[in-house]
Amino acid sequence: YTSAAEAARFDQPAIRCMEQVDGPGLYDTVHRHRLTMCGYLPTTVVLMAARALGATQGTLVDYTHSGWVTGDDTSVVSYAGMIIA
């Protein structure tokens, strides 16, 4: 867990890779920045498959964190919803 502010900063490189439909880039980003992204391997595979099927852009439709529910921004888990097309 991390603060909401740190989570937002740490999540941006991964979100950028998803917006670019860049599976290998996401994999590298998670490892290079030591991100604790759950499901990054399936997400990497989905991005690679989507790219192979012609997808060129990911759109962030929602970004939130657990602190918005608990009221505690000092220790959160964040979530991003993306549309890949």
Phi, psi and omega in degrees: 000153180213172178290161179300319180295317178294320179301314180300318180292317181291328184285336185302316179298322179292318179298319178301318178297319179292323176296330180269002183052050185245086180299307179300323178296320177297313179304311180297319181297315179301316181286318183296319183266001180055047180284150179255047181284119174287138176076022183291330178292311176298325179294320176301314181295317179299316179298319179294319179294317180299317178299316180296332179271003174108000178293141182232352185209141171248141179239124176286119180257338176198144175221127182213175175214163185297336179296336178291339177264315185277338185083002181252105180271004183275342184210097188233163167242133183252160183221140176232135174252129184233147167250127180250122182217000000 
